[in-house]
Amino acid sequence: MAAGNTLRGERKLTLGRAQGREFTLAQANGTTTAVRLYWARNRLYQLGVTGRAGVESQPETRHFFESFALVRS
């Protein structure tokens, strides 16, 4: 995912008991991708938003990321 792109930021997250990471990649074509990854119950969950520079801080992106929940079935 990072090949040919520039990592602009990374931070640790937790969602309930799941450990996660959020990072931002600047792509050579001028777009930016914000990604959240969580590892829970031997599964990898990935959320991503790609757009213009600054997409990672847009209210819609933040709302999308915060709307994700892990529900036990």
PQR file with spaces between the fields and no chain letter, atoms N, CA, C, O and H, PARSE charges and radii, in Angstrom:
ATOM       1  N    MET     1       0.819   -1.186    0.000 -0.4000 1.5000
ATOM       2  CA   MET     1       0.000    0.000    0.000 -0.0000 2.0000
ATOM       3  C    MET     1       0.869    1.258    0.000  0.5500 1.7000
ATOM       4  O    MET     1       0.480    2.280   -0.566 -0.5500 1.4000
ATOM       5  N    ALA     2       2.013    1.190    0.616 -0.4000 1.5000
ATOM       6  CA   ALA     2       2.861    2.375    0.738 -0.0000 2.0000
ATOM       7  C    ALA     2       3.881    2.503   -0.394  0.5500 1.7000
ATOM       8  O    ALA     2       4.549    3.533   -0.499 -0.5500 1.4000
ATOM       9  H    ALA     2       2.329    0.360    1.075  0.4000 1.0000
ATOM      10  N    ALA     3       4.015    1.487   -1.236 -0.4000 1.5000
ATOM      11  CA   ALA     3       5.023    1.530   -2.297 -0.0000 2.0000
ATOM      12  C    ALA     3       4.781    2.723   -3.222  0.5500 1.7000
ATOM      13  O    ALA     3       3.701    2.860   -3.796 -0.5500 1.4000
ATOM      14  H    ALA     3       3.473    0.651   -1.151  0.4000 1.0000
ATOM      15  N    GLY     4       5.780    3.575   -3.362 -0.4000 1.5000
ATOM      16  CA   GLY     4       5.682    4.740   -4.226 -0.0000 2.0000
ATOM      17  C    GLY     4       4.927    5.906   -3.619  0.5500 1.7000
ATOM      18  O    GLY     4       4.758    6.935   -4.272 -0.5500 1.4000
ATOM      19  H    GLY     4       6.657    3.464   -2.896  0.4000 1.0000
ATOM      20  N    ASN     5       4.469    5.767   -2.381 -0.4000 1.5000
ATOM      21  CA   ASN     5       3.734    6.821   -1.684 -0.0000 2.0000
ATOM      22  C    ASN     5       4.548    7.320   -0.499  0.5500 1.7000
ATOM      23  O    ASN     5       5.535    6.697   -0.106 -0.5500 1.4000
ATOM      24  H    ASN     5       4.606    4.931   -1.850  0.4000 1.0000
ATOM      25  N    THR     6       4.127    8.448    0.067 -0.4000 1.5000
ATOM      26  CA   THR     6       4.821    9.025    1.213 -0.0000 2.0000
ATOM      27  C    THR     6       3.929    8.925    2.439  0.5500 1.7000
ATOM      28  O    THR     6       2.796    9.407    2.431 -0.5500 1.4000
ATOM      29  H    THR     6       3.325    8.953   -0.252  0.4000 1.0000
ATOM      30  N    LEU     7       4.437    8.302    3.488 -0.4000 1.5000
ATOM      31  CA   LEU     7       3.717    8.205    4.750 -0.0000 2.0000
ATOM      32  C    LEU     7       3.772    9.564    5.431  0.5500 1.7000
ATOM      33  O    LEU     7       4.856   10.062    5.732 -0.5500 1.4000
ATOM      34  H    LEU     7       5.357    7.910    3.494  0.4000 1.0000
ATOM      35  N    ARG     8       2.608   10.172    5.677 -0.4000 1.5000
ATOM      36  CA   ARG     8       2.567   11.501    6.271 -0.0000 2.0000
ATOM      37  C    ARG     8       2.239   11.504    7.749  0.5500 1.7000
ATOM      38  O    ARG     8       2.455   12.515    8.418 -0.5500 1.4000
ATOM      39  H    ARG     8       1.727    9.767    5.433  0.4000 1.0000
ATOM      40  N    GLY     9       1.740   10.441    8.263 -0.4000 1.5000
ATOM      41  CA   GLY     9       1.417   10.405    9.686 -0.0000 2.0000
ATOM      42  C    GLY     9       0.883    9.049   10.077  0.5500 1.7000
ATOM      43  O    GLY     9       0.302    8.333    9.262 -0.5500 1.4000
ATOM      44  H    GLY     9       1.565    9.620    7.719  0.4000 1.0000
ATOM      45  N    GLU    10       1.086    8.703   11.345 -0.4000 1.5000
ATOM      46  CA   GLU    10       0.594    7.429   11.861 -0.0000 2.0000
ATOM      47  C    GLU    10       0.326    7.596   13.344  0.5500 1.7000
ATOM      48  O    GLU    10       1.072    8.265   14.058 -0.5500 1.4000
ATOM      49  H    GLU    10       1.558    9.285   12.007  0.4000 1.0000
ATOM      50  N    ARG    11      -0.771    6.964   13.799 -0.4000 1.5000
ATOM      51  CA   ARG    11      -1.048    6.974   15.238 -0.0000 2.0000
ATOM      52  C    ARG    11      -1.718    5.675   15.646  0.5500 1.7000
ATOM      53  O    ARG    11      -2.410    5.039   14.852 -0.5500 1.4000
ATOM      54  H    ARG    11      -1.377    6.420   13.219  0.4000 1.0000
ATOM      55  N    LYS    12      -1.503    5.293   16.895 -0.4000 1.5000
ATOM      56  CA   LYS    12      -2.103    4.089   17.443 -0.0000 2.0000
ATOM      57  C    LYS    12      -3.534    4.381   17.856  0.5500 1.7000
ATOM      58  O    LYS    12      -3.862    5.485   18.289 -0.5500 1.4000
ATOM      59  H    LYS    12      -0.941    5.810   17.541  0.4000 1.0000
ATOM      60  N    LEU    13      -4.392    3.354   17.710 -0.4000 1.5000
ATOM      61  CA   LEU    13      -5.799    3.451   18.070 -0.0000 2.0000
ATOM      62  C    LEU    13      -6.225    2.216   18.842  0.5500 1.7000
ATOM      63  O    LEU    13      -5.565    1.178   18.791 -0.5500 1.4000
ATOM      64  H    LEU    13      -4.126    2.456   17.358  0.4000 1.0000
ATOM      65  N    THR    14      -7.315    2.336   19.546 -0.4000 1.5000
ATOM      66  CA   THR    14      -7.997    1.164   20.090 -0.0000 2.0000
ATOM      67  C    THR    14      -9.484    1.345   19.815  0.5500 1.7000
ATOM      68  O    THR    14     -10.004    2.460   19.848 -0.5500 1.4000
ATOM      69  H    THR    14      -7.852    3.179   19.588  0.4000 1.0000
ATOM      70  N    LEU    15     -10.142    0.258   19.550 -0.4000 1.5000
ATOM      71  CA   LEU    15     -11.580    0.234   19.349 -0.0000 2.0000
ATOM      72  C    LEU    15     -12.082   -0.911   20.200  0.5500 1.7000
ATOM      73  O    LEU    15     -11.975   -2.075   19.811 -0.5500 1.4000
ATOM      74  H    LEU    15      -9.719   -0.648   19.524  0.4000 1.0000
ATOM      75  N    GLY    16     -12.627   -0.588   21.356 -0.4000 1.5000
ATOM      76  CA   GLY    16     -12.930   -1.631   22.328 -0.0000 2.0000
ATOM      77  C    GLY    16     -11.614   -2.249   22.769  0.5500 1.7000
ATOM      78  O    GLY    16     -10.743   -1.559   23.298 -0.5500 1.4000
ATOM      79  H    GLY    16     -12.713    0.357   21.672  0.4000 1.0000
ATOM      80  N    ARG    17     -11.473   -3.549   22.549 -0.4000 1.5000
ATOM      81  CA   ARG    17     -10.221   -4.239   22.892 -0.0000 2.0000
ATOM      82  C    ARG    17      -9.294   -4.407   21.695  0.5500 1.7000
ATOM      83  O    ARG    17      -8.174   -4.899   21.841 -0.5500 1.4000
ATOM      84  H    ARG    17     -12.180   -4.109   22.119  0.4000 1.0000
ATOM      85  N    ALA    18      -9.749   -4.006   20.523 -0.4000 1.5000
ATOM      86  CA   ALA    18      -8.963   -4.178   19.296 -0.0000 2.0000
ATOM      87  C    ALA    18      -7.918   -3.079   19.151  0.5500 1.7000
ATOM      88  O    ALA    18      -8.205   -1.897   19.344 -0.5500 1.4000
ATOM      89  H    ALA    18     -10.658   -3.607   20.405  0.4000 1.0000
ATOM      90  N    GLN    19      -6.711   -3.488   18.812 -0.4000 1.5000
ATOM      91  CA   GLN    19      -5.631   -2.551   18.538 -0.0000 2.0000
ATOM      92  C    GLN    19      -5.717   -2.115   17.086  0.5500 1.7000
ATOM      93  O    GLN    19      -6.108   -2.895   16.217 -0.5500 1.4000
ATOM      94  H    GLN    19      -6.477   -4.448   18.655  0.4000 1.0000
ATOM      95  N    GLY    20      -5.354   -0.872   16.826 -0.4000 1.5000
ATOM      96  CA   GLY    20      -5.424   -0.387   15.459 -0.0000 2.0000
ATOM      97  C    GLY    20      -4.402    0.684   15.161  0.5500 1.7000
ATOM      98  O    GLY    20      -3.639    1.095   16.035 -0.5500 1.4000
ATOM      99  H    GLY    20      -5.037   -0.238   17.531  0.4000 1.0000
ATOM     100  N    ARG    21      -4.394    1.127   13.933 -0.4000 1.5000
ATOM     101  CA   ARG    21      -3.519    2.203   13.460 -0.0000 2.0000
ATOM     102  C    ARG    21      -4.316    3.065   12.480  0.5500 1.7000
ATOM     103  O    ARG    21      -5.174    2.575   11.746 -0.5500 1.4000
ATOM     104  H    ARG    21      -5.014    0.793   13.223  0.4000 1.0000
ATOM     105  N    GLU    22      -4.011    4.337   12.491 -0.4000 1.5000
ATOM     106  CA   GLU    22      -4.509    5.244   11.463 -0.0000 2.0000
ATOM     107  C    GLU    22      -3.298    5.890   10.827  0.5500 1.7000
ATOM     108  O    GLU    22      -2.390    6.349   11.520 -0.5500 1.4000
ATOM     109  H    GLU    22      -3.313    4.736   13.087  0.4000 1.0000
ATOM     110  N    PHE    23      -3.288    5.925    9.500 -0.4000 1.5000
ATOM     111  CA   PHE    23      -2.176    6.587    8.828 -0.0000 2.0000
ATOM     112  C    PHE    23      -2.662    7.272    7.565  0.5500 1.7000
ATOM     113  O    PHE    23      -3.730    6.972    7.032 -0.5500 1.4000
ATOM     114  H    PHE    23      -4.025    5.552    8.937  0.4000 1.0000
ATOM     115  N    THR    24      -1.842    8.198    7.108 -0.4000 1.5000
ATOM     116  CA   THR    24      -2.150    8.985    5.921 -0.0000 2.0000
ATOM     117  C    THR    24      -1.023    8.828    4.920  0.5500 1.7000
ATOM     118  O    THR    24       0.153    8.940    5.266 -0.5500 1.4000
ATOM     119  H    THR    24      -0.975    8.442    7.541  0.4000 1.0000
ATOM     120  N    LEU    25      -1.394    8.567    3.672 -0.4000 1.5000
ATOM     121  CA   LEU    25      -0.424    8.419    2.586 -0.0000 2.0000
ATOM     122  C    LEU    25      -0.643    9.514    1.554  0.5500 1.7000
ATOM     123  O    LEU    25      -1.770    9.754    1.121 -0.5500 1.4000
ATOM     124  H    LEU    25      -2.349    8.476    3.390  0.4000 1.0000
ATOM     125  N    ALA    26       0.438   10.176    1.161 -0.4000 1.5000
ATOM     126  CA   ALA    26       0.398   11.128    0.050 -0.0000 2.0000
ATOM     127  C    ALA    26       0.859   10.384   -1.190  0.5500 1.7000
ATOM     128  O    ALA    26       1.951    9.816   -1.208 -0.5500 1.4000
ATOM     129  H    ALA    26       1.354    9.981    1.513  0.4000 1.0000
ATOM     130  N    GLN    27       0.038   10.386   -2.217 -0.4000 1.5000
ATOM     131  CA   GLN    27       0.351    9.652   -3.435 -0.0000 2.0000
ATOM     132  C    GLN    27       1.000   10.576   -4.456  0.5500 1.7000
ATOM     133  O    GLN    27       0.810   11.791   -4.418 -0.5500 1.4000
ATOM     134  H    GLN    27      -0.849   10.848   -2.202  0.4000 1.0000
ATOM     135  N    ALA    28       1.757    9.998   -5.354 -0.4000 1.5000
ATOM     136  CA   ALA    28       2.492   10.767   -6.362 -0.0000 2.0000
ATOM     137  C    ALA    28       1.565   11.558   -7.277  0.5500 1.7000
ATOM     138  O    ALA    28       1.971   12.588   -7.815 -0.5500 1.4000
ATOM     139  H    ALA    28       1.912    9.011   -5.385  0.4000 1.0000
ATOM     140  N    ASN    29       0.331   11.102   -7.463 -0.4000 1.5000
ATOM     141  CA   ASN    29      -0.600   11.797   -8.354 -0.0000 2.0000
ATOM     142  C    ASN    29      -1.319   12.962   -7.672  0.5500 1.7000
ATOM     143  O    ASN    29      -2.191   13.589   -8.273 -0.5500 1.4000
ATOM     144  H    ASN    29       0.001   10.266   -7.026  0.4000 1.0000
ATOM     145  N    GLY    30      -0.956   13.255   -6.418 -0.4000 1.5000
ATOM     146  CA   GLY    30      -1.531   14.391   -5.703 -0.0000 2.0000
ATOM     147  C    GLY    30      -2.687   14.057   -4.788  0.5500 1.7000
ATOM     148  O    GLY    30      -3.148   14.926   -4.048 -0.5500 1.4000
ATOM     149  H    GLY    30      -0.247   12.745   -5.930  0.4000 1.0000
ATOM     150  N    THR    31      -3.172   12.825   -4.812 -0.4000 1.5000
ATOM     151  CA   THR    31      -4.256   12.452   -3.916 -0.0000 2.0000
ATOM     152  C    THR    31      -3.700   11.986   -2.579  0.5500 1.7000
ATOM     153  O    THR    31      -2.518   11.667   -2.447 -0.5500 1.4000
ATOM     154  H    THR    31      -2.798   12.119   -5.413  0.4000 1.0000
ATOM     155  N    THR    32      -4.578   11.958   -1.607 -0.4000 1.5000
ATOM     156  CA   THR    32      -4.226   11.538   -0.254 -0.0000 2.0000
ATOM     157  C    THR    32      -5.161   10.410    0.148  0.5500 1.7000
ATOM     158  O    THR    32      -6.349   10.439   -0.170 -0.5500 1.4000
ATOM     159  H    THR    32      -5.538   12.217   -1.715  0.4000 1.0000
ATOM     160  N    THR    33      -4.628    9.421    0.842 -0.4000 1.5000
ATOM     161  CA   THR    33      -5.434    8.320    1.352 -0.0000 2.0000
ATOM     162  C    THR    33      -5.275    8.246    2.863  0.5500 1.7000
ATOM     163  O    THR    33      -4.161    8.192    3.384 -0.5500 1.4000
ATOM     164  H    THR    33      -3.663    9.398    1.101  0.4000 1.0000
ATOM     165  N    ALA    34      -6.402    8.245    3.555 -0.4000 1.5000
ATOM     166  CA   ALA    34      -6.429    8.052    4.999 -0.0000 2.0000
ATOM     167  C    ALA    34      -6.933    6.637    5.253  0.5500 1.7000
ATOM     168  O    ALA    34      -7.932    6.217    4.669 -0.5500 1.4000
ATOM     169  H    ALA    34      -7.308    8.289    3.132  0.4000 1.0000
ATOM     170  N    VAL    35      -6.247    5.906    6.119 -0.4000 1.5000
ATOM     171  CA   VAL    35      -6.559    4.494    6.351 -0.0000 2.0000
ATOM     172  C    VAL    35      -6.612    4.211    7.841  0.5500 1.7000
ATOM     173  O    VAL    35      -5.788    4.701    8.613 -0.5500 1.4000
ATOM     174  H    VAL    35      -5.436    6.247    6.593  0.4000 1.0000
ATOM     175  N    ARG    36      -7.588    3.419    8.229 -0.4000 1.5000
ATOM     176  CA   ARG    36      -7.621    2.843    9.579 -0.0000 2.0000
ATOM     177  C    ARG    36      -7.606    1.330    9.442  0.5500 1.7000
ATOM     178  O    ARG    36      -8.324    0.757    8.623 -0.5500 1.4000
ATOM     179  H    ARG    36      -8.257    3.021    7.602  0.4000 1.0000
ATOM     180  N    LEU    37      -6.775    0.694   10.258 -0.4000 1.5000
ATOM     181  CA   LEU    37      -6.670   -0.764   10.296 -0.0000 2.0000
ATOM     182  C    LEU    37      -6.899   -1.228   11.728  0.5500 1.7000
ATOM     183  O    LEU    37      -6.378   -0.623   12.665 -0.5500 1.4000
ATOM     184  H    LEU    37      -6.192    1.160   10.924  0.4000 1.0000
ATOM     185  N    TYR    38      -7.659   -2.275   11.904 -0.4000 1.5000
ATOM     186  CA   TYR    38      -7.866   -2.884   13.222 -0.0000 2.0000
ATOM     187  C    TYR    38      -7.628   -4.377   13.103  0.5500 1.7000
ATOM     188  O    TYR    38      -7.993   -4.999   12.106 -0.5500 1.4000
ATOM     189  H    TYR    38      -8.082   -2.766   11.143  0.4000 1.0000
ATOM     190  N    TRP    39      -7.013   -4.944   14.131 -0.4000 1.5000
ATOM     191  CA   TRP    39      -6.820   -6.380   14.215 -0.0000 2.0000
ATOM     192  C    TRP    39      -7.654   -6.871   15.389  0.5500 1.7000
ATOM     193  O    TRP    39      -7.403   -6.502   16.536 -0.5500 1.4000
ATOM     194  H    TRP    39      -6.716   -4.438   14.941  0.4000 1.0000
ATOM     195  N    ALA    40      -8.656   -7.711   15.093 -0.4000 1.5000
ATOM     196  CA   ALA    40      -9.542   -8.205   16.143 -0.0000 2.0000
ATOM     197  C    ALA    40      -9.970   -9.625   15.821  0.5500 1.7000
ATOM     198  O    ALA    40     -10.368   -9.923   14.695 -0.5500 1.4000
ATOM     199  H    ALA    40      -8.860   -8.010   14.161  0.4000 1.0000
ATOM     200  N    ARG    41      -9.886  -10.497   16.814 -0.4000 1.5000
ATOM     201  CA   ARG    41     -10.334  -11.886   16.683 -0.0000 2.0000
ATOM     202  C    ARG    41      -9.785  -12.551   15.417  0.5500 1.7000
ATOM     203  O    ARG    41     -10.521  -13.190   14.664 -0.5500 1.4000
ATOM     204  H    ARG    41      -9.562  -10.254   17.728  0.4000 1.0000
ATOM     205  N    ASN    42      -8.481  -12.386   15.202 -0.4000 1.5000
ATOM     206  CA   ASN    42      -7.780  -12.978   14.064 -0.0000 2.0000
ATOM     207  C    ASN    42      -8.296  -12.503   12.707  0.5500 1.7000
ATOM     208  O    ASN    42      -8.223  -13.230   11.716 -0.5500 1.4000
ATOM     209  H    ASN    42      -7.883  -11.868   15.813  0.4000 1.0000
ATOM     210  N    ARG    43      -8.813  -11.285   12.673 -0.4000 1.5000
ATOM     211  CA   ARG    43      -9.262  -10.681   11.414 -0.0000 2.0000
ATOM     212  C    ARG    43      -8.697   -9.274   11.310  0.5500 1.7000
ATOM     213  O    ARG    43      -8.512   -8.578   12.309 -0.5500 1.4000
ATOM     214  H    ARG    43      -8.872  -10.695   13.478  0.4000 1.0000
ATOM     215  N    LEU    44      -8.427   -8.875   10.064 -0.4000 1.5000
ATOM     216  CA   LEU    44      -7.962   -7.527    9.791 -0.0000 2.0000
ATOM     217  C    LEU    44      -9.114   -6.742    9.172  0.5500 1.7000
ATOM     218  O    LEU    44      -9.688   -7.156    8.165 -0.5500 1.4000
ATOM     219  H    LEU    44      -8.577   -9.441    9.253  0.4000 1.0000
ATOM     220  N    TYR    45      -9.446   -5.607    9.781 -0.4000 1.5000
ATOM     221  CA   TYR    45     -10.485   -4.719    9.270 -0.0000 2.0000
ATOM     222  C    TYR    45      -9.804   -3.457    8.757  0.5500 1.7000
ATOM     223  O    TYR    45      -8.958   -2.881    9.441 -0.5500 1.4000
ATOM     224  H    TYR    45      -8.980   -5.270   10.599  0.4000 1.0000
ATOM     225  N    GLN    46     -10.173   -3.027    7.552 -0.4000 1.5000
ATOM     226  CA   GLN    46      -9.532   -1.883    6.923 -0.0000 2.0000
ATOM     227  C    GLN    46     -10.588   -0.908    6.418  0.5500 1.7000
ATOM     228  O    GLN    46     -11.537   -1.301    5.740 -0.5500 1.4000
ATOM     229  H    GLN    46     -10.860   -3.494    6.996  0.4000 1.0000
ATOM     230  N    LEU    47     -10.412    0.375    6.756 -0.4000 1.5000
ATOM     231  CA   LEU    47     -11.269    1.433    6.243 -0.0000 2.0000
ATOM     232  C    LEU    47     -10.366    2.425    5.544  0.5500 1.7000
ATOM     233  O    LEU    47      -9.277    2.724    6.034 -0.5500 1.4000
ATOM     234  H    LEU    47      -9.641    0.694    7.307  0.4000 1.0000
ATOM     235  N    GLY    48     -10.797    2.934    4.415 -0.4000 1.5000
ATOM     236  CA   GLY    48      -9.960    3.878    3.685 -0.0000 2.0000
ATOM     237  C    GLY    48     -10.782    4.930    2.973  0.5500 1.7000
ATOM     238  O    GLY    48     -11.892    4.675    2.504 -0.5500 1.4000
ATOM     239  H    GLY    48     -11.681    2.691    4.017  0.4000 1.0000
ATOM     240  N    VAL    49     -10.206    6.129    2.904 -0.4000 1.5000
ATOM     241  CA   VAL    49     -10.808    7.240    2.185 -0.0000 2.0000
ATOM     242  C    VAL    49      -9.718    7.883    1.343  0.5500 1.7000
ATOM     243  O    VAL    49      -8.647    8.210    1.855 -0.5500 1.4000
ATOM     244  H    VAL    49      -9.305    6.337    3.285  0.4000 1.0000
ATOM     245  N    THR    50      -9.984    8.067    0.056 -0.4000 1.5000
ATOM     246  CA   THR    50      -9.025    8.701   -0.850 -0.0000 2.0000
ATOM     247  C    THR    50      -9.663    9.952   -1.437  0.5500 1.7000
ATOM     248  O    THR    50     -10.836    9.952   -1.812 -0.5500 1.4000
ATOM     249  H    THR    50     -10.853    7.802   -0.360  0.4000 1.0000
ATOM     250  N    GLY    51      -8.867   11.022   -1.511 -0.4000 1.5000
ATOM     251  CA   GLY    51      -9.368   12.270   -2.075 -0.0000 2.0000
ATOM     252  C    GLY    51      -8.251   13.289   -2.219  0.5500 1.7000
ATOM     253  O    GLY    51      -7.071   12.940   -2.257 -0.5500 1.4000
ATOM     254  H    GLY    51      -7.914   11.022   -1.207  0.4000 1.0000
ATOM     255  N    ARG    52      -8.636   14.529   -2.295 -0.4000 1.5000
ATOM     256  CA   ARG    52      -7.658   15.611   -2.401 -0.0000 2.0000
ATOM     257  C    ARG    52      -6.889   15.768   -1.102  0.5500 1.7000
ATOM     258  O    ARG    52      -7.290   15.244   -0.062 -0.5500 1.4000
ATOM     259  H    ARG    52      -9.595   14.812   -2.264  0.4000 1.0000
ATOM     260  N    ALA    53      -5.786   16.489   -1.170 -0.4000 1.5000
ATOM     261  CA   ALA    53      -4.997   16.768    0.035 -0.0000 2.0000
ATOM     262  C    ALA    53      -5.915   17.333    1.112  0.5500 1.7000
ATOM     263  O    ALA    53      -6.740   18.204    0.836 -0.5500 1.4000
ATOM     264  H    ALA    53      -5.461   16.914   -2.015  0.4000 1.0000
ATOM     265  N    GLY    54      -5.775   16.844    2.321 -0.4000 1.5000
ATOM     266  CA   GLY    54      -6.604   17.287    3.438 -0.0000 2.0000
ATOM     267  C    GLY    54      -7.823   16.431    3.687  0.5500 1.7000
ATOM     268  O    GLY    54      -8.575   16.691    4.626 -0.5500 1.4000
ATOM     269  H    GLY    54      -5.106   16.136    2.545  0.4000 1.0000
ATOM     270  N    VAL    55      -8.040   15.411    2.865 -0.4000 1.5000
ATOM     271  CA   VAL    55      -9.214   14.557    3.027 -0.0000 2.0000
ATOM     272  C    VAL    55      -9.232   13.897    4.412  0.5500 1.7000
ATOM     273  O    VAL    55     -10.303   13.609    4.946 -0.5500 1.4000
ATOM     274  H    VAL    55      -7.429   15.199    2.102  0.4000 1.0000
ATOM     275  N    GLU    56      -8.064   13.661    4.986 -0.4000 1.5000
ATOM     276  CA   GLU    56      -7.990   12.979    6.280 -0.0000 2.0000
ATOM     277  C    GLU    56      -8.624   13.783    7.412  0.5500 1.7000
ATOM     278  O    GLU    56      -9.028   13.202    8.420 -0.5500 1.4000
ATOM     279  H    GLU    56      -7.194   13.895    4.552  0.4000 1.0000
ATOM     280  N    SER    57      -8.718   15.091    7.273 -0.4000 1.5000
ATOM     281  CA   SER    57      -9.274   15.915    8.347 -0.0000 2.0000
ATOM     282  C    SER    57     -10.679   16.433    8.039  0.5500 1.7000
ATOM     283  O    SER    57     -11.232   17.202    8.825 -0.5500 1.4000
ATOM     284  H    SER    57      -8.389   15.563    6.455  0.4000 1.0000
ATOM     285  N    GLN    58     -11.257   16.031    6.928 -0.4000 1.5000
ATOM     286  CA   GLN    58     -12.609   16.467    6.571 -0.0000 2.0000
ATOM     287  C    GLN    58     -13.635   15.853    7.522  0.5500 1.7000
ATOM     288  O    GLN    58     -13.480   14.703    7.936 -0.5500 1.4000
ATOM     289  H    GLN    58     -10.807   15.406    6.290  0.4000 1.0000
ATOM     290  N    PRO    59     -14.682   16.605    7.875 -0.5600 1.5000
ATOM     291  CA   PRO    59     -15.709   16.077    8.788  0.2800 2.0000
ATOM     292  C    PRO    59     -16.338   14.771    8.297  0.5500 1.7000
ATOM     293  O    PRO    59     -16.643   13.892    9.104 -0.5500 1.4000
ATOM     294  N    GLU    60     -16.534   14.639    6.994 -0.4000 1.5000
ATOM     295  CA   GLU    60     -17.127   13.417    6.460 -0.0000 2.0000
ATOM     296  C    GLU    60     -16.226   12.208    6.678  0.5500 1.7000
ATOM     297  O    GLU    60     -16.701   11.117    6.993 -0.5500 1.4000
ATOM     298  H    GLU    60     -16.287   15.353    6.339  0.4000 1.0000
ATOM     299  N    THR    61     -14.925   12.410    6.508 -0.4000 1.5000
ATOM     300  CA   THR    61     -13.962   11.327    6.740 -0.0000 2.0000
ATOM     301  C    THR    61     -13.949   10.943    8.200  0.5500 1.7000
ATOM     302  O    THR    61     -13.980    9.756    8.528 -0.5500 1.4000
ATOM     303  H    THR    61     -14.538   13.296    6.253  0.4000 1.0000
ATOM     304  N    ARG    62     -13.902   11.928    9.090 -0.4000 1.5000
ATOM     305  CA   ARG    62     -13.873   11.653   10.529 -0.0000 2.0000
ATOM     306  C    ARG    62     -15.152   10.916   10.940  0.5500 1.7000
ATOM     307  O    ARG    62     -15.101    9.969   11.724 -0.5500 1.4000
ATOM     308  H    ARG    62     -13.877   12.892    8.824  0.4000 1.0000
ATOM     309  N    HIS    63     -16.297   11.351   10.409 -0.4000 1.5000
ATOM     310  CA   HIS    63     -17.569   10.703   10.735 -0.0000 2.0000
ATOM     311  C    HIS    63     -17.580    9.249   10.259  0.5500 1.7000
ATOM     312  O    HIS    63     -18.016    8.356   10.985 -0.5500 1.4000
ATOM     313  H    HIS    63     -16.339   12.121    9.772  0.4000 1.0000
ATOM     314  N    PHE    64     -17.098    9.018    9.040 -0.4000 1.5000
ATOM     315  CA   PHE    64     -17.014    7.660    8.506 -0.0000 2.0000
ATOM     316  C    PHE    64     -16.150    6.777    9.398  0.5500 1.7000
ATOM     317  O    PHE    64     -16.555    5.670    9.754 -0.5500 1.4000
ATOM     318  H    PHE    64     -16.743    9.744    8.450  0.4000 1.0000
ATOM     319  N    PHE    65     -14.972    7.252    9.759 -0.4000 1.5000
ATOM     320  CA   PHE    65     -14.078    6.461   10.608 -0.0000 2.0000
ATOM     321  C    PHE    65     -14.708    6.191   11.981  0.5500 1.7000
ATOM     322  O    PHE    65     -14.620    5.077   12.496 -0.5500 1.4000
ATOM     323  H    PHE    65     -14.642    8.151    9.470  0.4000 1.0000
ATOM     324  N    GLU    66     -15.333    7.198   12.562 -0.4000 1.5000
ATOM     325  CA   GLU    66     -15.909    7.039   13.896 -0.0000 2.0000
ATOM     326  C    GLU    66     -17.190    6.195   13.893  0.5500 1.7000
ATOM     327  O    GLU    66     -17.622    5.730   14.948 -0.5500 1.4000
ATOM     328  H    GLU    66     -15.405    8.103   12.143  0.4000 1.0000
ATOM     329  N    SER    67     -17.791    5.996   12.738 -0.4000 1.5000
ATOM     330  CA   SER    67     -19.041    5.217   12.668 -0.0000 2.0000
ATOM     331  C    SER    67     -18.781    3.710   12.696  0.5500 1.7000
ATOM     332  O    SER    67     -19.719    2.930   12.861 -0.5500 1.4000
ATOM     333  H    SER    67     -17.440    6.374   11.881  0.4000 1.0000
ATOM     334  N    PHE    68     -17.531    3.290   12.537 -0.4000 1.5000
ATOM     335  CA   PHE    68     -17.188    1.876   12.491 -0.0000 2.0000
ATOM     336  C    PHE    68     -17.208    1.291   13.902  0.5500 1.7000
ATOM     337  O    PHE    68     -16.674    1.887   14.837 -0.5500 1.4000
ATOM     338  H    PHE    68     -16.769    3.924   12.403  0.4000 1.0000
ATOM     339  N    ALA    69     -17.824    0.128   14.045 -0.4000 1.5000
ATOM     340  CA   ALA    69     -17.863   -0.563   15.336 -0.0000 2.0000
ATOM     341  C    ALA    69     -17.653   -2.053   15.101  0.5500 1.7000
ATOM     342  O    ALA    69     -18.006   -2.587   14.050 -0.5500 1.4000
ATOM     343  H    ALA    69     -18.258   -0.356   13.285  0.4000 1.0000
ATOM     344  N    LEU    70     -17.082   -2.701   16.083 -0.4000 1.5000
ATOM     345  CA   LEU    70     -16.935   -4.153   16.061 -0.0000 2.0000
ATOM     346  C    LEU    70     -18.036   -4.728   16.944  0.5500 1.7000
ATOM     347  O    LEU    70     -18.123   -4.418   18.132 -0.5500 1.4000
ATOM     348  H    LEU    70     -16.796   -2.266   16.937  0.4000 1.0000
ATOM     349  N    VAL    71     -18.869   -5.562   16.350 -0.4000 1.5000
ATOM     350  CA   VAL    71     -19.998   -6.134   17.059 -0.0000 2.0000
ATOM     351  C    VAL    71     -19.812   -7.634   17.135  0.5500 1.7000
ATOM     352  O    VAL    71     -19.566   -8.295   16.126 -0.5500 1.4000
ATOM     353  H    VAL    71     -18.798   -5.814   15.384  0.4000 1.0000
ATOM     354  N    ARG    72     -19.927   -8.151   18.306 -0.4000 1.5000
ATOM     355  CA   ARG    72     -19.805   -9.612   18.477 -0.0000 2.0000
ATOM     356  C    ARG    72     -21.104  -10.278   18.088  0.5500 1.7000
ATOM     357  O    ARG    72     -22.181   -9.836   18.490 -0.5500 1.4000
ATOM     358  H    ARG    72     -20.126   -7.615   19.126  0.4000 1.0000
ATOM     359  N    SER    73     -21.009  -11.335   17.311 -0.4000 1.5000
ATOM     360  CA   SER    73     -22.229  -12.056   16.923 -0.0000 2.0000
ATOM     361  C    SER    73     -22.317  -13.384   17.634  0.5500 1.7000
ATOM     362  O    SER    73     -23.276  -14.130   17.433 -0.5500 1.4000
ATOM     363  H    SER    73     -20.135  -11.694   16.985  0.4000 1.0000
